[in-house]
Amino acid sequence: MMDERKPIFLNPGEGRHYAMGRIGAVFKADGTETGDGYSISEW
């Protein structure tokens, strides 16, 4: 049986930002937020 998770709503620019030289990443959801099953990010 799958655990029921609540939706995550983030406004533009929200999330964990990581500068990576000429590019950057913004992680929107991962780890416990997704039941350790997947991650959502912008690159």
N, CA and C of each residue as an Amber inpcrd file, in Angstrom:
protein
   129
   0.8500000  -1.1770000   0.0000000   0.0000000   0.0000000   0.0000000
   0.8920000   1.2360000   0.0000000   0.5620000   2.1950000  -0.8430000
   1.3650000   3.4080000  -0.9450000   0.9680000   4.4040000   0.1420000
   1.9900000   5.1020000   0.6700000   1.7030000   6.1800000   1.6050000
   1.0880000   7.3390000   0.8430000   0.1180000   7.9760000   1.4460000
  -0.5010000   9.1240000   0.8070000   0.3010000  10.3720000   1.1540000
   0.7440000  11.0860000   0.1150000   1.4860000  12.3200000   0.3080000
   0.6580000  13.4880000  -0.1620000   0.8500000  14.6250000   0.4820000
   0.1320000  15.8310000   0.0970000   0.8890000  16.5230000  -1.0310000
   0.1670000  17.2260000  -1.9040000   0.8420000  17.9500000  -2.9900000
   1.7550000  19.0400000  -2.4290000   2.7810000  19.3470000  -3.1860000
   3.7100000  20.4160000  -2.8320000   3.5210000  21.5270000  -3.8530000
   3.2530000  22.7250000  -3.3890000   3.0840000  23.8740000  -4.2680000
   4.1800000  24.8820000  -3.9660000   4.9770000  25.2160000  -4.9920000
   6.0380000  26.2070000  -4.8380000   5.8040000  27.3440000  -5.8230000
   6.0420000  28.5450000  -5.3750000   5.9580000  29.7130000  -6.2460000
   7.2140000  29.7940000  -7.0980000   7.1600000  30.5510000  -8.2100000
   8.3580000  30.7240000  -9.0410000   9.5420000  31.2120000  -8.1940000
  10.6820000  30.5790000  -8.4070000  11.8920000  30.9420000  -7.6760000
  12.0750000  30.2340000  -6.3500000  11.0660000  29.4990000  -5.8920000
  11.1920000  28.7810000  -4.6240000  11.8430000  27.4230000  -4.8340000
  12.4740000  26.9160000  -3.8100000  13.1750000  25.6440000  -3.8360000
  14.5890000  25.8440000  -3.3190000  15.3810000  24.7800000  -3.3550000
  16.7750000  24.8600000  -2.9040000  17.6660000  25.1370000  -4.0980000
  18.3210000  26.2910000  -4.0960000  19.1600000  26.7370000  -5.2110000
  20.6080000  26.2990000  -5.0040000  21.2230000  25.8100000  -6.0910000
  22.6330000  25.4270000  -6.0810000  23.3060000  26.0110000  -7.3160000
  24.3040000  26.8650000  -7.1060000  25.0960000  27.3990000  -8.2170000
  26.1230000  26.3470000  -8.6100000  26.2440000  26.1010000  -9.9290000
  27.1480000  25.0500000 -10.4080000  27.9350000  25.5730000 -11.6040000
  28.7280000  26.6130000 -11.3530000  29.4860000  27.2020000 -12.4520000
  28.5760000  27.9790000 -13.3730000  28.5610000  27.6100000 -14.6570000
  27.7550000  28.3200000 -15.6460000  26.2770000  27.9510000 -15.6190000
  25.9320000  26.9100000 -14.8720000  24.5220000  26.5220000 -14.7550000
  24.1350000  26.5200000 -13.2780000  22.8730000  26.3390000 -13.0310000
  22.3870000  26.2380000 -11.6650000  21.2630000  25.2270000 -11.5950000
  20.9710000  24.7800000 -10.4040000  19.8860000  23.8270000 -10.1910000
  18.9890000  24.3440000  -9.0820000  17.6920000  24.0840000  -9.2170000
  16.7230000  24.3890000  -8.1720000  15.9670000  23.0940000  -7.8900000
  16.1480000  22.5490000  -6.7020000  15.4460000  21.3330000  -6.3200000
  14.1120000  21.7100000  -5.7050000  13.0510000  21.1690000  -6.2810000
  11.6880000  21.4780000  -5.8600000  11.1610000  20.4690000  -4.8480000
  11.4640000  19.1910000  -5.0380000  10.9800000  18.1510000  -4.1270000
  11.8670000  16.9200000  -4.2720000  12.2070000  16.3210000  -3.1430000
  12.9680000  15.0660000  -3.1180000  12.9590000  14.5160000  -1.7040000
  13.6900000  13.4360000  -1.4970000  13.8070000  12.8620000  -0.1520000
  12.4690000  12.5270000   0.4690000  12.2870000  12.9520000   1.7180000
  11.0570000  12.6150000   2.4400000   9.8210000  13.2310000   1.7940000
   9.9900000  14.3450000   1.0680000   8.8460000  14.9770000   0.4030000
   8.2330000  14.0640000  -0.6530000   9.0360000  13.1790000  -1.2400000
   8.5580000  12.2850000  -2.2890000   8.6160000  10.8170000  -1.8800000
   8.7680000  10.5620000  -0.6010000   8.8700000   9.1810000  -0.1450000
  10.1200000   8.4980000  -0.6540000  11.1960000   9.2820000  -0.8610000
  12.4750000   8.7850000  -1.3820000  12.3130000   8.0500000  -2.7160000
  11.2810000   8.4020000  -3.4760000  11.0250000   7.6910000  -4.7190000
  11.4610000   8.4210000  -5.9790000  11.5950000   9.7450000  -5.9130000
  11.9600000  10.5270000  -7.0980000  12.3480000  11.9350000  -6.6600000
  12.8490000  12.7240000  -7.5790000  13.1300000  14.1320000  -7.2980000
  12.6360000  14.9850000  -8.4600000  12.3250000  16.2230000  -8.1560000
  11.8880000  17.1790000  -9.1620000  12.8190000  18.3760000  -9.0560000
  13.4180000  18.7340000 -10.1960000  14.3710000  19.8590000 -10.1880000
  14.3380000  20.6000000 -11.5040000  14.8600000  21.8220000 -11.4640000
  15.0560000  22.6380000 -12.6600000  16.5520000  22.8140000 -12.8460000
  17.0200000  22.7730000 -14.0930000  18.4340000  22.9610000 -14.3940000
  18.5910000  24.0330000 -15.4190000
